Amino acid sequence: MITEIAQIDVKPGMEADFEAGVKAAAPLFKRAKGCSGMSISRSHEKPQRYRLYVKWATVENHTVDFRGSADFQEWRKLVGHCFASPPEVEHVTETVHAF
Amino acid sequence: MITEIAQIDVKPGMEADFEAGVKAAAPLFKRAKGCSGMSISRSHEKPQRYRLYVKWATVENHTVDFRGSADFQEWRKLVGHCFASPPEVEHVTETVHAF
């Protein structure tokens, strides 16, 4: 399993809209091939900065299957207007889980 | 609860040393005031980039209590030589857990 991390800076005042859009988009991710989890975290130091975490079976489930789907367009319709800049996306794998 | 995210780029060839240092440091975090979890993830796109995730009861448990402790010096002794640059640290709170 891999985790997509999308660092998203939202426009000032769009925090509540963004969080509502993420909640509304949950069913799109739930039905996406290989997707097993989705959450967002908000930064203390930069309150307009969020990180979206999405768990995928493979990187391609995100980059090929989801990005190529109509649901990706729906996702962007729900939250894209909140973005201050293009999201910065990386994929990570947990290598040590100490406790 | 808050999560510390430290983005750490390690020097080329130091990946195994860094991961071993993190494992060796687990007891330092386990006994730290307010600490309830610690793990690292590695980037697919930038394999020398790690993210350390540490769960704390409060931001101050990290920034005041832990950073002011002798165990912080021990932690840096175990992994500091692996750092290619100073870690970039932020604190985040989960605001939406969709599934």
N, CA and C atoms of all chains as a GROMACS GRO file, in nm:
protein
  594
    1MET      N    1   0.083  -0.120   0.000
    1MET     CA    2   0.000   0.000   0.000
    1MET      C    3   0.087   0.125   0.000
    2ILE      N    4   0.043   0.225  -0.072
    2ILE     CA    5   0.114   0.353  -0.072
    2ILE      C    6   0.016   0.463  -0.031
    3THR      N    7   0.072   0.574   0.014
    3THR     CA    8  -0.010   0.688   0.052
    3THR      C    9   0.024   0.806  -0.038
    4GLU      N   10  -0.077   0.861  -0.100
    4GLU     CA   11  -0.062   0.987  -0.172
    4GLU      C   12  -0.068   1.100  -0.070
    5ILE      N   13   0.027   1.193  -0.079
    5ILE     CA   14   0.021   1.316   0.000
    5ILE      C   15   0.009   1.431  -0.098
    6ALA      N   16  -0.100   1.504  -0.089
    6ALA     CA   17  -0.116   1.625  -0.171
    6ALA      C   18  -0.117   1.744  -0.077
    7GLN      N   19  -0.014   1.828  -0.089
    7GLN     CA   20  -0.008   1.950  -0.007
    7GLN      C   21  -0.085   2.059  -0.080
    8ILE      N   22  -0.187   2.108  -0.014
    8ILE     CA   23  -0.280   2.201  -0.079
    8ILE      C   24  -0.290   2.329   0.003
    9ASP      N   25  -0.252   2.441  -0.056
    9ASP     CA   26  -0.271   2.572   0.006
    9ASP      C   27  -0.401   2.629  -0.050
   10VAL      N   28  -0.493   2.663   0.040
   10VAL     CA   29  -0.621   2.716  -0.005
   10VAL      C   30  -0.620   2.869   0.001
   11LYS      N   31  -0.709   2.928  -0.077
   11LYS     CA   32  -0.721   3.074  -0.076
   11LYS      C   33  -0.773   3.122   0.060
   12PRO      N   34  -0.733   3.242   0.102
   12PRO     CA   35  -0.781   3.293   0.230
   12PRO      C   36  -0.934   3.293   0.236
   13GLY      N   37  -0.988   3.242   0.346
   13GLY     CA   38  -1.132   3.240   0.364
   13GLY      C   39  -1.201   3.120   0.303
   14MET      N   40  -1.125   3.033   0.233
   14MET     CA   41  -1.187   2.917   0.167
   14MET      C   42  -1.171   2.787   0.246
   15GLU      N   43  -1.125   2.799   0.370
   15GLU     CA   44  -1.099   2.678   0.449
   15GLU      C   45  -1.225   2.593   0.468
   16ALA      N   46  -1.336   2.657   0.507
   16ALA     CA   47  -1.459   2.580   0.532
   16ALA      C   48  -1.513   2.520   0.402
   17ASP      N   49  -1.505   2.595   0.292
   17ASP     CA   50  -1.548   2.543   0.162
   17ASP      C   51  -1.466   2.421   0.123
   18PHE      N   52  -1.335   2.431   0.145
   18PHE     CA   53  -1.248   2.319   0.109
   18PHE      C   54  -1.282   2.195   0.192
   19GLU      N   55  -1.297   2.213   0.322
   19GLU     CA   56  -1.327   2.097   0.408
   19GLU      C   57  -1.462   2.035   0.371
   20ALA      N   58  -1.560   2.120   0.337
   20ALA     CA   59  -1.691   2.068   0.295
   20ALA      C   60  -1.679   1.992   0.163
   21GLY      N   61  -1.597   2.044   0.071
   21GLY     CA   62  -1.575   1.977  -0.057
   21GLY      C   63  -1.510   1.841  -0.040
   22VAL      N   64  -1.415   1.833   0.053
   22VAL     CA   65  -1.350   1.705   0.079
   22VAL      C   66  -1.452   1.603   0.131
   23LYS      N   67  -1.536   1.647   0.225
   23LYS     CA   68  -1.638   1.556   0.279
   23LYS      C   69  -1.733   1.510   0.168
   24ALA      N   70  -1.773   1.604   0.082
   24ALA     CA   71  -1.865   1.570  -0.027
   24ALA      C   72  -1.801   1.475  -0.126
   25ALA      N   73  -1.668   1.479  -0.136
   25ALA     CA   74  -1.598   1.397  -0.234
   25ALA      C   75  -1.569   1.255  -0.184
   26ALA      N   76  -1.593   1.230  -0.057
   26ALA     CA   77  -1.559   1.099  -0.001
   26ALA      C   78  -1.611   0.982  -0.085
   27PRO      N   79  -1.738   0.986  -0.132
   27PRO     CA   80  -1.788   0.871  -0.212
   27PRO      C   81  -1.709   0.847  -0.340
   28LEU      N   82  -1.653   0.955  -0.399
   28LEU     CA   83  -1.573   0.938  -0.522
   28LEU      C   84  -1.450   0.854  -0.494
   29PHE      N   85  -1.387   0.881  -0.379
   29PHE     CA   86  -1.267   0.805  -0.343
   29PHE      C   87  -1.303   0.665  -0.296
   30LYS      N   88  -1.415   0.654  -0.224
   30LYS     CA   89  -1.455   0.522  -0.174
   30LYS      C   90  -1.474   0.422  -0.287
   31ARG      N   91  -1.523   0.470  -0.401
   31ARG     CA   92  -1.548   0.378  -0.512
   31ARG      C   93  -1.431   0.372  -0.610
   32ALA      N   94  -1.325   0.446  -0.585
   32ALA     CA   95  -1.209   0.443  -0.675
   32ALA      C   96  -1.132   0.312  -0.659
   33LYS      N   97  -1.084   0.261  -0.771
   33LYS     CA   98  -1.010   0.133  -0.772
   33LYS      C   99  -0.885   0.143  -0.684
   34GLY      N  100  -0.874   0.052  -0.587
   34GLY     CA  101  -0.754   0.046  -0.505
   34GLY      C  102  -0.748   0.145  -0.391
   35CYS      N  103  -0.851   0.225  -0.371
   35CYS     CA  104  -0.849   0.327  -0.267
   35CYS      C  105  -0.905   0.271  -0.136
   36SER      N  106  -0.830   0.290  -0.027
   36SER     CA  107  -0.873   0.234   0.102
   36SER      C  108  -0.875   0.335   0.216
   37GLY      N  109  -0.857   0.463   0.186
   37GLY     CA  110  -0.863   0.561   0.295
   37GLY      C  111  -0.842   0.702   0.244
   38MET      N  112  -0.897   0.801   0.315
   38MET     CA  113  -0.885   0.941   0.274
   38MET      C  114  -0.909   1.029   0.396
   39SER      N  115  -0.818   1.122   0.416
   39SER     CA  116  -0.832   1.217   0.527
   39SER      C  117  -0.757   1.345   0.492
   40ILE      N  118  -0.785   1.452   0.565
   40ILE     CA  119  -0.704   1.573   0.551
   40ILE      C  120  -0.660   1.621   0.688
   41SER      N  121  -0.541   1.682   0.689
   41SER     CA  122  -0.487   1.745   0.809
   41SER      C  123  -0.459   1.891   0.776
   42ARG      N  124  -0.466   1.974   0.881
   42ARG     CA  125  -0.444   2.117   0.864
   42ARG      C  126  -0.323   2.161   0.946
   43SER      N  127  -0.243   2.248   0.888
   43SER     CA  128  -0.120   2.294   0.952
   43SER      C  129  -0.147   2.396   1.061
   44HIS      N  130  -0.073   2.383   1.172
   44HIS     CA  131  -0.080   2.485   1.277
   44HIS      C  132  -0.004   2.610   1.236
   45GLU      N  133   0.113   2.592   1.176
   45GLU     CA  134   0.199   2.706   1.145
   45GLU      C  135   0.147   2.786   1.025
   46LYS      N  136   0.083   2.716   0.930
   46LYS     CA  137   0.030   2.781   0.810
   46LYS      C  138  -0.115   2.735   0.793
   47PRO      N  139  -0.210   2.804   0.858
   47PRO     CA  140  -0.348   2.752   0.866
   47PRO      C  141  -0.420   2.738   0.732
   48GLN      N  142  -0.365   2.796   0.625
   48GLN     CA  143  -0.427   2.776   0.494
   48GLN      C  144  -0.368   2.654   0.422
   49ARG      N  145  -0.276   2.585   0.488
   49ARG     CA  146  -0.213   2.466   0.428
   49ARG      C  147  -0.276   2.338   0.480
   50TYR      N  148  -0.322   2.257   0.386
   50TYR     CA  149  -0.376   2.126   0.418
   50TYR      C  150  -0.290   2.017   0.354
   51ARG      N  151  -0.298   1.901   0.411
   51ARG     CA  152  -0.242   1.783   0.345
   51ARG      C  153  -0.353   1.680   0.330
   52LEU      N  154  -0.374   1.640   0.207
   52LEU     CA  155  -0.470   1.533   0.178
   52LEU      C  156  -0.393   1.402   0.174
   53TYR      N  157  -0.441   1.304   0.250
   53TYR     CA  158  -0.380   1.171   0.251
   53TYR      C  159  -0.479   1.072   0.191
   54VAL      N  160  -0.436   1.004   0.085
   54VAL     CA  161  -0.521   0.902   0.024
   54VAL      C  162  -0.441   0.772   0.014
   55LYS      N  163  -0.500   0.664   0.065
   55LYS     CA  164  -0.433   0.533   0.061
   55LYS      C  165  -0.475   0.459  -0.066
   56TRP      N  166  -0.374   0.413  -0.139
   56TRP     CA  167  -0.396   0.341  -0.264
   56TRP      C  168  -0.321   0.208  -0.262
   57ALA      N  169  -0.374   0.109  -0.334
   57ALA     CA  170  -0.303  -0.019  -0.345
   57ALA      C  171  -0.173  -0.001  -0.423
   58THR      N  172  -0.177   0.081  -0.529
   58THR     CA  173  -0.057   0.107  -0.611
   58THR      C  174  -0.055   0.255  -0.650
   59VAL      N  175   0.063   0.303  -0.688
   59VAL     CA  176   0.076   0.441  -0.736
   59VAL      C  177  -0.014   0.463  -0.858
   60GLU      N  178  -0.019   0.361  -0.946
   60GLU     CA  179  -0.096   0.373  -1.070
   60GLU      C  180  -0.248   0.382  -1.046
   61ASN      N  181  -0.295   0.324  -0.935
   61ASN     CA  182  -0.437   0.341  -0.901
   61ASN      C  183  -0.471   0.489  -0.886
   62HIS      N  184  -0.373   0.566  -0.840
   62HIS     CA  185  -0.394   0.710  -0.830
   62HIS      C  186  -0.365   0.781  -0.962
   63THR      N  187  -0.242   0.760  -1.014
   63THR     CA  188  -0.194   0.844  -1.124
   63THR      C  189  -0.258   0.807  -1.259
   64VAL      N  190  -0.298   0.682  -1.274
   64VAL     CA  191  -0.356   0.638  -1.402
   64VAL      C  192  -0.508   0.621  -1.387
   65ASP      N  193  -0.548   0.532  -1.296
   65ASP     CA  194  -0.690   0.497  -1.286
   65ASP      C  195  -0.775   0.616  -1.238
   66PHE      N  196  -0.735   0.674  -1.124
   66PHE     CA  197  -0.820   0.782  -1.070
   66PHE      C  198  -0.810   0.909  -1.153
   67ARG      N  199  -0.685   0.948  -1.185
   67ARG     CA  200  -0.670   1.073  -1.261
   67ARG      C  201  -0.733   1.064  -1.400
   68GLY      N  202  -0.748   0.942  -1.450
   68GLY     CA  203  -0.809   0.924  -1.582
   68GLY      C  204  -0.960   0.906  -1.576
   69SER      N  205  -1.016   0.913  -1.458
   69SER     CA  206  -1.159   0.885  -1.443
   69SER      C  207  -1.242   1.013  -1.441
   70ALA      N  208  -1.372   0.996  -1.469
   70ALA     CA  209  -1.464   1.109  -1.461
   70ALA      C  210  -1.474   1.160  -1.317
   71ASP      N  211  -1.454   1.069  -1.220
   71ASP     CA  212  -1.462   1.110  -1.080
   71ASP      C  213  -1.351   1.208  -1.042
   72PHE      N  214  -1.239   1.202  -1.112
   72PHE     CA  215  -1.133   1.300  -1.086
   72PHE      C  216  -1.181   1.441  -1.122
   73GLN      N  217  -1.253   1.451  -1.234
   73GLN     CA  218  -1.308   1.581  -1.274
   73GLN      C  219  -1.410   1.630  -1.171
   74GLU      N  220  -1.489   1.535  -1.117
   74GLU     CA  221  -1.586   1.570  -1.013
   74GLU      C  222  -1.516   1.622  -0.888
   75TRP      N  223  -1.408   1.553  -0.850
   75TRP     CA  224  -1.327   1.592  -0.734
   75TRP      C  225  -1.277   1.734  -0.749
   76ARG      N  226  -1.223   1.763  -0.867
   76ARG     CA  227  -1.170   1.897  -0.890
   76ARG      C  228  -1.280   2.003  -0.892
   77LYS      N  229  -1.400   1.964  -0.938
   77LYS     CA  230  -1.512   2.059  -0.936
   77LYS      C  231  -1.551   2.095  -0.792
   78LEU      N  232  -1.538   1.995  -0.702
   78LEU     CA  233  -1.577   2.015  -0.563
   78LEU      C  234  -1.478   2.101  -0.485
   79VAL      N  235  -1.347   2.092  -0.519
   79VAL     CA  236  -1.246   2.159  -0.436
   79VAL      C  237  -1.151   2.251  -0.514
   80GLY      N  238  -1.146   2.237  -0.646
   80GLY     CA  239  -1.045   2.309  -0.724
   80GLY      C  240  -1.050   2.460  -0.709
   81HIS      N  241  -1.172   2.514  -0.691
   81HIS     CA  242  -1.186   2.660  -0.679
   81HIS      C  243  -1.127   2.714  -0.548
   82CYS      N  244  -1.096   2.622  -0.455
   82CYS     CA  245  -1.038   2.664  -0.326
   82CYS      C  246  -0.886   2.673  -0.332
   83PHE      N  247  -0.824   2.613  -0.431
   83PHE     CA  248  -0.678   2.604  -0.437
   83PHE      C  249  -0.614   2.741  -0.464
   84ALA      N  250  -0.515   2.776  -0.383
   84ALA     CA  251  -0.440   2.899  -0.408
   84ALA      C  252  -0.331   2.877  -0.513
   85SER      N  253  -0.290   2.750  -0.527
   85SER     CA  254  -0.184   2.713  -0.623
   85SER      C  255  -0.200   2.564  -0.652
   86PRO      N  256  -0.133   2.513  -0.756
   86PRO     CA  257  -0.147   2.370  -0.784
   86PRO      C  258  -0.096   2.286  -0.666
   87PRO      N  259  -0.167   2.179  -0.630
   87PRO     CA  260  -0.122   2.093  -0.521
   87PRO      C  261   0.016   2.033  -0.551
   88GLU      N  262   0.093   2.012  -0.446
   88GLU     CA  263   0.221   1.941  -0.460
   88GLU      C  264   0.198   1.797  -0.416
   89VAL      N  265   0.218   1.703  -0.508
   89VAL     CA  266   0.180   1.564  -0.483
   89VAL      C  267   0.304   1.472  -0.475
   90GLU      N  268   0.305   1.388  -0.374
   90GLU     CA  269   0.407   1.284  -0.362
   90GLU      C  270   0.340   1.155  -0.317
   91HIS      N  271   0.410   1.044  -0.336
   91HIS     CA  272   0.363   0.915  -0.287
   91HIS      C  273   0.467   0.860  -0.191
   92VAL      N  274   0.420   0.808  -0.079
   92VAL     CA  275   0.513   0.758   0.022
   92VAL      C  276   0.471   0.620   0.070
   93THR      N  277   0.570   0.548   0.124
   93THR     CA  278   0.546   0.418   0.186
   93THR      C  279   0.603   0.422   0.327
   94GLU      N  280   0.527   0.370   0.422
   94GLU     CA  281   0.578   0.363   0.558
   94GLU      C  282   0.691   0.261   0.564
   95THR      N  283   0.807   0.303   0.617
   95THR     CA  284   0.922   0.211   0.624
   95THR      C  285   0.954   0.170   0.768
   96VAL      N  286   0.918   0.253   0.865
   96VAL     CA  287   0.934   0.215   1.006
   96VAL      C  288   0.808   0.259   1.080
   97HIS      N  289   0.743   0.165   1.147
   97HIS     CA  290   0.632   0.200   1.236
   97HIS      C  291   0.678   0.161   1.376
   98ALA      N  292   0.736   0.257   1.449
   98ALA     CA  293   0.800   0.226   1.578
   98ALA      C  294   0.695   0.189   1.683
   99PHE      N  295   0.591   0.272   1.695
   99PHE     CA  296   0.481   0.246   1.789
   99PHE      C  297   0.368   0.341   1.759
  100MET      N  298  -0.500   1.594   2.005
  100MET     CA  299  -0.371   1.538   1.962
  100MET      C  300  -0.323   1.606   1.835
  101ILE      N  301  -0.193   1.630   1.826
  101ILE     CA  302  -0.135   1.688   1.706
  101ILE      C  303  -0.026   1.595   1.654
  102THR      N  304   0.003   1.610   1.525
  102THR     CA  305   0.109   1.530   1.465
  102THR      C  306   0.220   1.622   1.417
  103GLU      N  307   0.339   1.595   1.462
  103GLU     CA  308   0.459   1.661   1.408
  103GLU      C  309   0.495   1.592   1.277
  104ILE      N  310   0.519   1.673   1.173
  104ILE     CA  311   0.574   1.618   1.048
  104ILE      C  312   0.710   1.683   1.028
  105ALA      N  313   0.813   1.601   1.026
  105ALA     CA  314   0.948   1.652   0.996
  105ALA      C  315   0.989   1.593   0.862
  106GLN      N  316   1.005   1.679   0.763
  106GLN     CA  317   1.050   1.634   0.631
  106GLN      C  318   1.203   1.634   0.633
  107ILE      N  319   1.259   1.516   0.610
  107ILE     CA  320   1.404   1.498   0.627
  107ILE      C  321   1.463   1.441   0.498
  108ASP      N  322   1.553   1.515   0.437
  108ASP     CA  323   1.628   1.464   0.322
  108ASP      C  324   1.761   1.411   0.375
  109VAL      N  325   1.788   1.284   0.345
  109VAL     CA  326   1.913   1.225   0.395
  109VAL      C  327   2.020   1.228   0.286
  110LYS      N  328   2.144   1.220   0.331
  110LYS     CA  329   2.255   1.219   0.235
  110LYS      C  330   2.251   1.091   0.152
  111PRO      N  331   2.298   1.095   0.027
  111PRO     CA  332   2.298   0.975  -0.056
  111PRO      C  333   2.372   0.860   0.014
  112GLY      N  334   2.310   0.743   0.014
  112GLY     CA  335   2.372   0.626   0.074
  112GLY      C  336   2.347   0.612   0.223
  113MET      N  337   2.279   0.711   0.284
  113MET     CA  338   2.257   0.707   0.430
  113MET      C  339   2.118   0.656   0.466
  114GLU      N  340   2.045   0.605   0.369
  114GLU     CA  341   1.906   0.564   0.396
  114GLU      C  342   1.899   0.455   0.504
  115ALA      N  343   1.982   0.352   0.492
  115ALA     CA  344   1.976   0.241   0.589
  115ALA      C  345   2.020   0.288   0.728
  116ASP      N  346   2.124   0.374   0.732
  116ASP     CA  347   2.169   0.430   0.860
  116ASP      C  348   2.058   0.509   0.926
  117PHE      N  349   1.989   0.589   0.846
  117PHE     CA  350   1.882   0.672   0.900
  117PHE      C  351   1.770   0.585   0.956
  118GLU      N  352   1.728   0.485   0.881
  118GLU     CA  353   1.619   0.399   0.927
  118GLU      C  354   1.658   0.322   1.054
  119ALA      N  355   1.785   0.278   1.061
  119ALA     CA  356   1.833   0.209   1.181
  119ALA      C  357   1.835   0.306   1.300
  120GLY      N  358   1.874   0.431   1.276
  120GLY     CA  359   1.877   0.531   1.382
  120GLY      C  360   1.738   0.560   1.435
  121VAL      N  361   1.640   0.564   1.345
  121VAL     CA  362   1.502   0.588   1.388
  121VAL      C  363   1.453   0.474   1.477
  122LYS      N  364   1.484   0.350   1.434
  122LYS     CA  365   1.443   0.234   1.516
  122LYS      C  366   1.509   0.239   1.654
  123ALA      N  367   1.638   0.274   1.656
  123ALA     CA  368   1.711   0.280   1.783
  123ALA      C  369   1.657   0.391   1.873
  124ALA      N  370   1.600   0.495   1.814
  124ALA     CA  371   1.551   0.610   1.890
  124ALA      C  372   1.410   0.589   1.944
  125ALA      N  373   1.344   0.482   1.905
  125ALA     CA  374   1.204   0.463   1.947
  125ALA      C  375   1.185   0.476   2.099
  126PRO      N  376   1.274   0.417   2.183
  126PRO     CA  377   1.254   0.429   2.328
  126PRO      C  378   1.258   0.574   2.378
  127LEU      N  379   1.336   0.660   2.311
  127LEU     CA  380   1.342   0.802   2.352
  127LEU      C  381   1.207   0.868   2.335
  128PHE      N  382   1.139   0.836   2.224
  128PHE     CA  383   1.008   0.894   2.199
  128PHE      C  384   0.901   0.829   2.287
  129LYS      N  385   0.915   0.697   2.308
  129LYS     CA  386   0.816   0.626   2.390
  129LYS      C  387   0.806   0.686   2.529
  130ARG      N  388   0.921   0.732   2.581
  130ARG     CA  389   0.918   0.786   2.717
  130ARG      C  390   0.901   0.938   2.720
  131ALA      N  391   0.891   1.001   2.605
  131ALA     CA  392   0.875   1.147   2.602
  131ALA      C  393   0.734   1.185   2.648
  132LYS      N  394   0.725   1.295   2.722
  132LYS     CA  395   0.596   1.342   2.774
  132LYS      C  396   0.499   1.372   2.659
  133GLY      N  397   0.383   1.311   2.663
  133GLY     CA  398   0.278   1.341   2.566
  133GLY      C  399   0.293   1.272   2.431
  134CYS      N  400   0.394   1.188   2.416
  134CYS     CA  401   0.417   1.122   2.286
  134CYS      C  402   0.342   0.989   2.279
  135SER      N  403   0.267   0.969   2.170
  135SER     CA  404   0.186   0.847   2.160
  135SER      C  405   0.206   0.772   2.028
  136GLY      N  406   0.305   0.811   1.947
  136GLY     CA  407   0.327   0.736   1.824
  136GLY      C  408   0.442   0.794   1.744
  137MET      N  409   0.508   0.710   1.666
  137MET     CA  410   0.623   0.755   1.586
  137MET      C  411   0.642   0.659   1.470
  138SER      N  412   0.654   0.716   1.349
  138SER     CA  413   0.677   0.633   1.230
  138SER      C  414   0.749   0.719   1.126
  139ILE      N  415   0.806   0.653   1.025
  139ILE     CA  416   0.861   0.727   0.912
  139ILE      C  417   0.809   0.668   0.782
  140SER      N  418   0.793   0.756   0.684
  140SER     CA  419   0.755   0.716   0.548
  140SER      C  420   0.861   0.766   0.453
  141ARG      N  421   0.876   0.694   0.344
  141ARG     CA  422   0.977   0.728   0.243
  141ARG      C  423   0.909   0.763   0.112
  142SER      N  424   0.961   0.865   0.044
  142SER     CA  425   0.901   0.912  -0.081
  142SER      C  426   0.936   0.822  -0.199
  143HIS      N  427   0.839   0.799  -0.285
  143HIS     CA  428   0.866   0.727  -0.410
  143HIS      C  429   0.940   0.816  -0.509
  144GLU      N  430   0.896   0.942  -0.519
  144GLU     CA  431   0.951   1.032  -0.621
  144GLU      C  432   1.091   1.079  -0.586
  145LYS      N  433   1.116   1.095  -0.455
  145LYS     CA  434   1.248   1.142  -0.407
  145LYS      C  435   1.294   1.046  -0.299
  146PRO      N  436   1.361   0.935  -0.336
  146PRO     CA  437   1.388   0.826  -0.240
  146PRO      C  438   1.478   0.866  -0.123
  147GLN      N  439   1.542   0.983  -0.129
  147GLN     CA  440   1.621   1.026  -0.013
  147GLN      C  441   1.538   1.113   0.084
  148ARG      N  442   1.410   1.130   0.050
  148ARG     CA  443   1.321   1.212   0.134
  148ARG      C  444   1.235   1.124   0.224
  149TYR      N  445   1.244   1.151   0.352
  149TYR     CA  446   1.160   1.083   0.451
  149TYR      C  447   1.070   1.185   0.519
  150ARG      N  448   0.962   1.133   0.573
  150ARG     CA  449   0.880   1.214   0.663
  150ARG      C  450   0.868   1.138   0.794
  151LEU      N  451   0.908   1.206   0.900
  151LEU     CA  452   0.892   1.152   1.034
  151LEU      C  453   0.760   1.203   1.089
  152TYR      N  454   0.677   1.111   1.137
  152TYR     CA  455   0.550   1.148   1.198
  152TYR      C  456   0.556   1.114   1.347
  153VAL      N  457   0.535   1.213   1.432
  153VAL     CA  458   0.532   1.188   1.576
  153VAL      C  459   0.403   1.247   1.632
  154LYS      N  460   0.331   1.164   1.706
  154LYS     CA  461   0.204   1.209   1.766
  154LYS      C  462   0.231   1.262   1.907
  155TRP      N  463   0.182   1.384   1.932
  155TRP     CA  464   0.201   1.449   2.063
  155TRP      C  465   0.064   1.495   2.115
  156ALA      N  466   0.054   1.502   2.247
  156ALA     CA  467  -0.069   1.554   2.307
  156ALA      C  468  -0.084   1.702   2.277
  157THR      N  469   0.028   1.777   2.282
  157THR     CA  470   0.026   1.921   2.252
  157THR      C  471   0.150   1.957   2.171
  158VAL      N  472   0.145   2.071   2.101
  158VAL     CA  473   0.262   2.120   2.027
  158VAL      C  474   0.380   2.140   2.124
  159GLU      N  475   0.351   2.192   2.245
  159GLU     CA  476   0.457   2.222   2.342
  159GLU      C  477   0.527   2.095   2.392
  160ASN      N  478   0.456   1.981   2.394
  160ASN     CA  479   0.522   1.857   2.431
  160ASN      C  480   0.640   1.829   2.338
  161HIS      N  481   0.626   1.871   2.212
  161HIS     CA  482   0.736   1.856   2.118
  161HIS      C  483   0.835   1.972   2.128
  162THR      N  484   0.783   2.095   2.112
  162THR     CA  485   0.872   2.210   2.093
  162THR      C  486   0.941   2.255   2.223
  163VAL      N  487   0.878   2.231   2.336
  163VAL     CA  488   0.936   2.273   2.465
  163VAL      C  489   0.992   2.153   2.540
  164ASP      N  490   0.904   2.057   2.571
  164ASP     CA  491   0.946   1.945   2.657
  164ASP      C  492   1.051   1.856   2.588
  165PHE      N  493   1.020   1.810   2.467
  165PHE     CA  494   1.113   1.716   2.403
  165PHE      C  495   1.240   1.787   2.356
  166ARG      N  496   1.222   1.900   2.289
  166ARG     CA  497   1.341   1.970   2.238
  166ARG      C  498   1.431   2.018   2.350
  167GLY      N  499   1.375   2.039   2.468
  167GLY     CA  500   1.455   2.083   2.582
  167GLY      C  501   1.514   1.969   2.663
  168SER      N  502   1.490   1.846   2.621
  168SER     CA  503   1.534   1.731   2.699
  168SER      C  504   1.668   1.675   2.650
  169ALA      N  505   1.734   1.600   2.738
  169ALA     CA  506   1.858   1.532   2.700
  169ALA      C  507   1.830   1.429   2.590
  170ASP      N  508   1.710   1.373   2.591
  170ASP     CA  509   1.676   1.273   2.489
  170ASP      C  510   1.674   1.332   2.348
  171PHE      N  511   1.647   1.462   2.336
  171PHE     CA  512   1.653   1.525   2.204
  171PHE      C  513   1.797   1.523   2.151
  172GLN      N  514   1.892   1.547   2.239
  172GLN     CA  515   2.033   1.541   2.199
  172GLN      C  516   2.071   1.399   2.156
  173GLU      N  517   2.017   1.300   2.230
  173GLU     CA  518   2.041   1.159   2.194
  173GLU      C  519   1.984   1.127   2.056
  174TRP      N  520   1.864   1.176   2.034
  174TRP     CA  521   1.796   1.155   1.904
  174TRP      C  522   1.882   1.211   1.791
  175ARG      N  523   1.931   1.332   1.808
  175ARG     CA  524   2.012   1.394   1.704
  175ARG      C  525   2.146   1.319   1.685
  176LYS      N  526   2.198   1.262   1.793
  176LYS     CA  527   2.322   1.183   1.781
  176LYS      C  528   2.297   1.058   1.695
  177LEU      N  529   2.176   1.003   1.708
  177LEU     CA  530   2.145   0.879   1.636
  177LEU      C  531   2.119   0.902   1.487
  178VAL      N  532   2.065   1.017   1.450
  178VAL     CA  533   2.024   1.039   1.310
  178VAL      C  534   2.080   1.166   1.245
  179GLY      N  535   2.130   1.259   1.325
  179GLY     CA  536   2.170   1.390   1.272
  179GLY      C  537   2.275   1.384   1.162
  180HIS      N  538   2.366   1.287   1.172
  180HIS     CA  539   2.473   1.275   1.072
  180HIS      C  540   2.420   1.230   0.934
  181CYS      N  541   2.295   1.183   0.932
  181CYS     CA  542   2.235   1.139   0.806
  181CYS      C  543   2.168   1.254   0.730
  182PHE      N  544   2.141   1.366   0.796
  182PHE     CA  545   2.064   1.475   0.737
  182PHE      C  546   2.144   1.546   0.627
  183ALA      N  547   2.083   1.564   0.512
  183ALA     CA  548   2.145   1.643   0.405
  183ALA      C  549   2.124   1.792   0.427
  184SER      N  550   2.020   1.827   0.501
  184SER     CA  551   1.985   1.967   0.530
  184SER      C  552   1.899   1.967   0.656
  185PRO      N  553   1.878   2.083   0.717
  185PRO     CA  554   1.794   2.086   0.837
  185PRO      C  555   1.652   2.038   0.806
  186PRO      N  556   1.593   1.957   0.892
  186PRO     CA  557   1.456   1.910   0.870
  186PRO      C  558   1.357   2.028   0.864
  187GLU      N  559   1.253   2.011   0.782
  187GLU     CA  560   1.144   2.111   0.777
  187GLU      C  561   1.030   2.057   0.863
  188VAL      N  562   0.997   2.131   0.969
  188VAL     CA  563   0.903   2.080   1.068
  188VAL      C  564   0.772   2.159   1.068
  189GLU      N  565   0.662   2.085   1.070
  189GLU     CA  566   0.530   2.146   1.086
  189GLU      C  567   0.448   2.061   1.182
  190HIS      N  568   0.342   2.119   1.235
  190HIS     CA  569   0.248   2.045   1.319
  190HIS      C  570   0.111   2.052   1.255
  191VAL      N  571   0.042   1.938   1.251
  191VAL     CA  572  -0.087   1.933   1.185
  191VAL      C  573  -0.189   1.863   1.272
  192THR      N  574  -0.316   1.893   1.245
  192THR     CA  575  -0.428   1.827   1.312
  192THR      C  576  -0.520   1.772   1.205
  193GLU      N  577  -0.566   1.650   1.224
  193GLU     CA  578  -0.661   1.592   1.128
  193GLU      C  579  -0.794   1.665   1.142
  194THR      N  580  -0.845   1.716   1.029
  194THR     CA  581  -0.972   1.789   1.034
  194THR      C  582  -1.087   1.712   0.968
  195VAL      N  583  -1.055   1.623   0.875
  195VAL     CA  584  -1.157   1.536   0.816
  195VAL      C  585  -1.098   1.396   0.803
  196HIS      N  586  -1.166   1.298   0.862
  196HIS     CA  587  -1.128   1.158   0.842
  196HIS      C  588  -1.246   1.093   0.770
  197ALA      N  589  -1.238   1.090   0.636
  197ALA     CA  590  -1.354   1.046   0.558
  197ALA      C  591  -1.377   0.896   0.574
  198PHE      N  592  -1.269   0.818   0.560
  198PHE     CA  593  -1.278   0.670   0.579
  198PHE      C  594  -1.140   0.612   0.582
   0.00000   0.00000   0.00000
